[in-house]
Amino acid sequence: MSHLTTVLAAAEAHVELPMPTWAFGVIAIVVFLLLLGVCWSYKDVANRHGHRSAADAASHAGAPGATHHGTGHPTQGH
């Protein structure tokens, strides 16, 4: 085992980072903020394009068990 540790110790080399350590954190925060902006841009997309699904929604409204907004939760007998 001592021979293995000697070889590993000899193989260790000091590697210089290409930029300061705080810069890696700044890059990560910027990337996450950009991804947040992409996710935020899709907020409420379905409601903005309701005219496309209005015909389908009307045809499904009469389906058995269909509930509509404002009708509240169905009551369950206990």
Helices and strands as residue ranges (DSSP letters): H 2-11, H 21-41, H 45-48, H 50-61
